[in-house]
Amino acid sequence: MAKIFGKEYTKKELMDRFGNIGTIAGVRMIEYKDGFANGLRAYEVVNGPMRFTANIDRCLDIGELYYNGIPLYFLSRPGIMSNSWWYNEPNSSRSIMCGMMFTCGLTNVGPSQTLPDGKVLPQHGFIRSTPAETFGARTYWDGDDYYIELSAVMRESSLFGTNLVLRRTILTKFGDPKIEIRDEIENESSTDKVPLMLMYHCNFGFPFVNESTKLVVDAVSTKGRDEVARIGMENESPFVFGKPETGYKEQVFYHRLKSDNNMCSATIVNPEMRLAVTLKFDNRELPNLIHWKCKDAGNYVIAAEPSNCHPEGIIKEAENGTLRYLAANERIQTGLTFSICSSNVD
C-alpha cells in the first residue's frame, strides 16, 4: 500500500482519486538541450515528494535528487554535462559534474594513471561517462504496490583489452522514499585476473548540507588519507561539517564499518531540517566507506562512497595487494540503497 501524507491507500482507493497515476508517480524520458548538457538523455522519476533523474548516457547514474522540493545533491561548477564533454577532458575535474551519485571504475578509482604499456586511465575511470548500450523503463502494480523500474547495460571494453559489463537496475516503490540500485558486473572475456575497482561516489550539497549537517556511522576504524586529513582529524571531528571556508583543503577519510549480516549503513543527517539520507550496502563486495569532506567555498560538499578499494589509483592498489580481480566469466552482485527519512531525525 502507498502512504501519502501519513495515510495509506490501496490500489483501488488511489485509482478512485486519480485520473492518471502519473500525476504523482511515474517515469518519463527526457533530453537536455542547453549548454554542456546538450544531448544528454535521462529518465525523470517522480515518486510522491521524491523526484530524481537517472542519466542514460552516463552509466544510468543518479543526477538530481529532490525531496519535498529540497535538492539533496551537489552539482559541481561545470553543471550537468553530456558525455561528449568527457572525451575532450578525460583526465580533468572539468569532466566531473558530481550529481547525486556517479559510478567510479571499473578499472581505475582515483587520480589518472599511466600504465607501463603507456595506456592512460582517466580520473575515476571510464564507466562514469559510458552510455548505456541497452536501456528501458517500466511501471507496474504488484497487489497494492506501484513500482517504477529502470534498467541499463554499460560496457567497458577495448580491442585486445578489458571487456567488463555492468548491468544495472534501479527500483523505487510509490510512497516509499527509497532508491534501490542493483548492479551485476561480469568479466565477459576469456582473460583471468581482470582488475575491478568500484566506488559509488554519493554527493550531498546545500541546503541539505549546512553547518549543522553530520555523518553518522558505526565505525570500527577511521583513517585519514593523507597528512591534511590527519591534521584535520586532530582539529575537528571528521563527522561534523560547518560553514564554507575559502581555500579549505579537502579531506578524505577511510572508514571500516560494523555490519549486521554484512549490511552496513551511513547516514547524512541535517537536524535543523529534520531530514536524513541513509546509504545501505553489503560489505562483502564493498568493504570500505570513503568519506570526502570539502568545506571550500563554492565546492561545499560531503560525499559518502561505498567502495571495494581506496581512491588512490590502480597502481597503488596493486602495490598494496588489495586490488580486486575477476576471473574469466566471473560475475558479482552489488549495489546500494538510498533511503530518505523526514521524521525522528536528530
N, C-alpha and C positions, 0 to 999 in steps of 0.2 A: 504493500500500500504506500501511496505517496503522501508525504507530510508537507503541508503548505500552511504557513502562518500558524503553526502549532496544532493544526488539525489534520487527521488522517482521512484519506479518501480512497474508495475502491475505484476500479476502472469505470464501472457504470456511473458512479457519482461524479467522476471527473467529466466523462463524456456527456452527461446531462447538463454540465455547466459550460462546456466549451463547444464552439462550432468546429474548431480545429485545435488539436493538442499542441500544434506548432506555436500557438500564442505564448506558451510558457515552457515548452521543451521540444528540442529538435536539433537538426543539423542542416547546414547548407554549405555548398562550396562557393568560395569567393576568390577573386583575383585582384591583387593590388595593382594600381595603375600609376602611382606617383613616385618620383624620386628614386632612391636606391631600391625601393620595394617593387618597382615596376616588373610585372610578370610573375610575381610570387603567387602561387596557388596555395590555398589553405582551406581547412574546414573550420567553420564557426559553429560552436556548440552552445546551446542555451539549456541550462538545467535549473529552472526556477531562478533564484537570486544569483546563481553561479553562471558565469559566461567565460568561455576560453576559446582560443584558436589553436589548431594543430597544423603546422606548416608542411604541406605535402612535398614541396620542393626542398625542404631542409630536414630530412630524416623523420618526418612526422613529429617533430619536437613541439612542445607546448610553447607558443609565443606569448600571447596575452592571457592573463587570468584575473578576472574581476569577481568580487563577491559583494552583493548589495551596492554595486556601482563603485566600489573601492578597488583601485588597482593594487594587486598584491605583488606584482612582478617588477623587476628592474630592467629598464631598457637603456642600453649604452648610447653614447653621444651620436654614433652613426645612424641610430634608429633601425627600423625594420628594413631588412635587405633581402633581395632575391639572391640566389646562389651564384648568379653571374658575376657579382662583385667579388666573390670569394676567389674566383680564378685569377683576378687581377692582383689580389693582395693575399696570397696563400699563407704567408708566414707573419702576418701583422695583426695587431689588435684592431686595425681598421676593418677587419673581416668578422669581428665578433660582436654581435648585437645583443648578446645575452638572451633576453626574454625570460619566461618563467623557467624553462629547462632546455638545455641543449646537451646532446649526447657527445661525449668526448671519446675518441678512439678511431678505429678499432685496433690500430697498430701503434698509436702514439697518444700519450696523455702528458701534457706539459709543454715546455718550450720546443720550438722546431729542432729537428735532429738531422744531421748529415751522417749517413751510414758509411761504412768503409767502402762500399761499392759506388759511392757518390750520390746515391738516391737521397732526396730530401723529403722528410716527413714534416708536414706543417704543424704549427702550434695547435695542440689539442686534436690533431688528427684530421682525416678526410671525412669521416662519416657525418659530422655535424652539418656539412653542406652538400650531402649526397641526396639527390632527388629520388623519390620512390619510383621503382620501375613498374610496380602494380599497386593499386590502392582502391579503397572503397569505403562506403559508409552505409549504415542501415539503422533503422529503429524498429523495435519490436516489443510486443507485450508478452510477459510471462506471468500468467494469472493477473493479479492486480498491480504488477510492477512493470514500469515502462523503461526500456533500456535504449541507450544510444551507443553505438559501437563503430569505431573506426579501425581500419587495418591498412597496412602498407608493407612492402618488401623493399629493402635497400641492399645494395651490393657494393662492397669494397673489393675491387679486383683490378688486375693488370695482366698483360701478356707475360707469361713465364713467371708470374708473381702470385700475390695473395688472391684468394677467392673466398672471402668471408661474406655470409649472407645474414642480414638482420631482418627477422620477421616480427613486426610489432602490431599489437592490438591495444587499443585504448577503449576503456569501458566506463560508462557512468550511468547511474540509475536515477531517474527523476525523483526529486525530493530528498536525495542523499548527496550532500555537497562533497563528493569524493570523486577523484580521477584515478583509475587503476591502469597502470601501464604494464603490459605483459610482453616480454621480449624472449625470442628464441634466436640464438646465434649459432650458426653452423659453419664449419670449415668444409666447403664444398670442393675441396681439391684432394689430390692424392698425396699431398705433402704432409708429413708428420711434423709436429712441433712448430706450428704456426703461432706466432705471438698474438696474444689477445690482451689489450689494455682497454678498460672500460670505466668511465666515470659519468654519472648523471649530475650535471652542473645546474643546480637549482638556485635561482637568484631572486632575492626578495628586496623590494625597494620602498621608497617613501610613497604615500604616508603610512603604510603598514609598518615600515621600518622608521623609527624615530628614536629619540634619546631614551625612551622607556623600554624599547624592544630588547629581548634577551633570547638566547638559545638555551633550551632545556634538554639535556641528555643525561643518561645514566652511564657515565664514562668509567671504564676500567683504567684507562690511561689517556693522558693528553700530552702531546709534544709539539714544540714549535718547529716549523720547517727550517728556519734559519735564525741568525743572531737577532734580526729585527723582531721576529716573533717571540723569541726567548726573552728579550728585554721587555717587550710589550706585556708578557705574562707577569713579569715582576712588578710592573706599574699598575696593571689593571687586569681584572678577570677577563679571560677571553670570551666569556659567555655573556657579558653585558656589552652594550653598544655606546651610544652617546651622540652628541651633536657633531655636525660636519666640521672638519678641520682642514683648512687649506694646507696642502703639502703633506698630508698624512701618508705615511708609507704603509702599504697594505701588509697585513699579517695573515699568515696561513698556519693552521694548526691541524695536527693529525690525531684523531680520536679513535680509540677502540671502545666499543660499547658493550654493555651487558645485553644479553638476549633472553628471550622467552621462547623456547622451542625454535631457536635460530632466527627469530624475528627481532629486529632492532627498530628503534624509533628515535627521531629527532624532531623537536617542536620549536618553531619560532613563535614567540608569544609577544603580543602588544597588550599589556594590562590596561592601558588607558582606553583603548578601543574595545576591550573585552573580545579580542579576536586572536585566534591561533591557527597555525597550519602545521600539521604533523606529517612527516615523511616516515613511511614504514618500508622496510626492506629486509631481505634474507641475507644473513652474513655468510652463508656457505659460498656464495659467489661474490658477495660484496662485503668483505671483512673490514673495510676502512670507512670512516666518515671524515672526509676532508672539509675543512671549515675555513672559508675566506671571509675575513673581516676587513672592510675598507670604509673608513670614515672620511676619505678625501672629498672635499667639496666638489660637487659635480660628478663624482664617482662614488656615491653614497649607497653601499650595498652590503648585504650579508648573503653569503652562499653556503648552503649545506649540500655536500656532494658525496653520496654513497659511491664507493669505488672498489675495484679489485686491485688497485695499485696506488702508488704515490705519484703526484703530478710533476715528476722531475725528468720525464723523457724515457724512451725505451732503452737507451744505452745504460743509464744509471740503474734502471730497474733490473736489467740483465746482470749488471755487475753485482748488485745486491743479492742476487739469487732468488728474487721474489717475482720474476716475470711469469705470468700465466701463459700456458701453451694449450693449443687444441690439436689433437691428433687428426689424421685424415678422416673426414666424415663425422667427426665428433660434434655433438651439439649440446648446448646448455640452455637452461631456462632461468630467467632472472627478471628483474623489473623493480618497480616501486609504486607506492600509492600516496597520493596527496589527499589529506582529509582536513576539511575546514571546520572549525568549531567557533561558534559565536556566543556561547554561554558557558558558565562555570570556568571562566578563564581568570587566572591571577598570576 
